[in-house]
Amino acid sequence: MIRLQHMIGLPVIEVSKGKHVGYVKDVWFNEHWQLDGIVLDAGRRFLSAMKTVRWSEVLICGGDAVLVMNEASVRKKETVEVQRTFHTGLVHLKDLPIVTDLGEQLGRVSDVYFEDLLGTQIVGYELTDGFIADLMEGRKWLPAPRDADLVLLGENAIIVPAGIEAFMEPVAASDSDIGRNET
């Protein structure tokens, strides 16, 4: 399973020449909240545009680097075109509250999981109730319902079916970023 937080900061290398083309700054999603691509840290040169790689051109997302097809895989994209991201876009998943359709808040999104390297559908969420609660009780992992139509990924909240909280599991402290200084 891919944890989105583990991707951020990884170097991106194109395999045709072995050239370093940037670092993963964020990921972006399409209108159905499926992973669409990665956003690279472009420095100050790109203020109105950003360097991106479509997810279909990512060959592998390893523990130490992300490999892409070639340098042509890296393209400029206007900032306004990248609306939904993990943590930097206009609408972002990080810190969105997850609420049941009966109005019970289960936590806020701390991380997002994907099934495999080619998977683009979110399969689970790591939830936080805040720093102190994370230290005392730990974070929780909530699997995404298999029927994507049961989840509403909105601008200000994610709404899931009531009863899904029964499937929440604790996240092992070594697997989470508890206590890490996050931006």
C-alpha positions in Angstrom: 0.0 0.0 0.0 1.2 3.5 -0.8 1.1 6.1 1.9 0.8 9.6 0.4 2.9 11.2 3.2 5.8 8.9 2.4 5.9 10.1 -1.2 6.2 13.8 -0.3 9.8 14.9 -0.4 11.0 11.9 -2.5 13.4 12.7 -5.4 11.9 12.2 -8.9 14.2 10.6 -11.4 13.6 10.1 -15.1 14.9 6.6 -16.1 16.0 7.3 -19.7 19.1 9.3 -18.5 18.9 8.9 -14.8 18.4 12.6 -14.4 17.0 14.1 -11.2 14.0 16.3 -12.2 12.7 17.4 -8.8 11.1 16.4 -5.5 7.5 15.4 -4.9 5.9 18.4 -3.3 2.2 17.2 -3.5 -0.1 15.0 -5.5 -3.2 16.1 -7.3 -6.6 14.4 -7.9 -9.2 14.6 -10.6 -12.8 15.6 -10.0 -13.6 12.0 -8.8 -10.8 12.2 -6.2 -8.7 9.7 -8.1 -4.9 10.2 -8.1 -4.1 12.1 -11.3 -0.4 13.1 -10.9 2.4 14.4 -8.8 3.4 18.0 -8.3 7.1 18.7 -8.2 8.9 21.3 -6.0 9.8 23.8 -8.7 11.5 26.5 -6.7 10.7 30.1 -7.4 10.9 29.9 -11.2 7.3 28.7 -11.5 5.0 31.2 -9.7 1.9 30.9 -11.9 2.7 27.4 -13.2 3.9 24.2 -11.6 6.0 21.2 -12.7 3.8 18.1 -12.8 3.9 14.5 -13.8 0.8 12.6 -14.7 0.3 9.4 -12.6 0.2 7.3 -15.8 3.8 8.3 -16.4 5.1 7.3 -13.0 6.8 4.0 -13.4 7.5 3.2 -9.8 7.1 4.8 -6.4 9.7 3.2 -4.3 10.8 3.8 -0.7 13.6 6.2 -1.7 12.6 7.6 -5.1 9.9 8.1 -7.7 10.8 7.0 -11.2 9.2 8.5 -14.3 9.5 7.6 -17.9 11.6 10.5 -19.2 12.2 14.2 -19.0 9.2 14.9 -21.3 7.0 13.4 -18.6 7.6 16.6 -16.6 5.2 19.3 -17.8 4.2 22.8 -16.8 0.6 23.0 -15.6 -1.1 26.2 -14.6 -1.7 26.5 -10.9 -5.5 27.0 -11.4 -5.7 23.7 -13.2 -4.6 21.8 -10.1 -7.6 22.3 -7.9 -7.7 19.2 -5.7 -4.5 18.1 -3.9 -3.3 16.5 -0.8 -2.2 19.6 1.1 -1.4 22.6 -1.1 -4.4 23.1 -3.5 -7.5 25.2 -3.3 -9.3 22.0 -2.1 -7.1 19.6 -0.2 -7.6 16.3 1.6 -5.2 16.9 4.5 -7.1 17.9 7.6 -10.6 17.5 6.1 -13.0 16.2 8.7 -14.6 12.8 8.0 -18.2 12.8 9.2 -20.8 10.0 9.0 -24.1 10.6 7.3 -25.6 10.8 10.9 -23.3 13.7 11.8 -20.6 12.0 13.9 -17.1 13.2 13.2 -14.6 10.3 13.1 -11.5 12.5 12.8 -9.5 14.6 10.3 -7.5 13.2 7.4 -3.8 12.9 8.3 -2.8 10.6 5.4 -4.3 8.8 2.4 -3.5 5.2 1.2 -3.6 3.6 -2.3 -3.6 -0.1 -2.9 -0.7 -0.5 -5.3 1.6 1.4 -7.7 -1.0 1.7 -10.4 -3.9 2.2 -8.1 -5.5 5.6 -8.3 -8.5 5.0 -6.0 -8.2 5.9 -2.4 -8.4 2.7 -0.3 -8.1 4.2 3.2 -7.6 7.3 5.4 -5.4 7.8 8.4 -7.3 9.9 10.9 -6.1 12.2 13.6 -8.0 13.7 16.5 -5.2 16.2 17.3 -1.7 15.9 18.6 -2.6 15.1 22.2 -5.2 12.4 21.2 -2.6 11.0 18.8 -0.1 10.6 21.6 -2.7 9.2 24.1 -4.8 7.0 21.8 -2.9 6.9 18.5 -4.2 7.5 15.0 -6.9 5.4 13.4 -7.0 3.8 9.9 -10.4 4.0 8.2 -10.9 1.8 5.0 -12.7 3.5 2.2 -16.0 1.9 1.5 -15.7 -0.4 -1.5 -18.7 1.3 -3.2 -17.2 4.8 -4.0 -20.8 6.1 -4.4 -21.2 5.8 -0.7 -18.5 8.5 0.0 -18.9 12.2 -0.7 -15.6 13.9 -1.0 -16.6 17.5 -0.6 -14.8 20.7 -0.4 -15.1 21.0 3.4 -15.8 17.4 4.6 -15.8 13.8 3.6 -19.1 12.1 4.4 -19.2 8.4 4.9 -21.9 5.9 5.8 -22.8 5.5 9.4 -21.5 2.3 10.9 -18.2 2.4 9.0 -16.5 3.4 12.2 -16.8 -0.2 13.2 -14.0 -1.0 10.6 -11.6 1.6 12.0 -8.3 0.1 13.2 -5.4 1.6 15.2 -2.3 2.7 13.3 0.9 1.4 14.7 3.0 4.2 16.1 6.0 3.2 13.8 3.7 3.5 10.8 2.4 7.0 11.4 4.0 10.4 11.5 2.9 11.2 15.1 5.0 13.8 16.6 6.7 14.7 13.3 6.7 18.4 12.5 4.3 18.6 9.5 3.5 21.6 7.3 
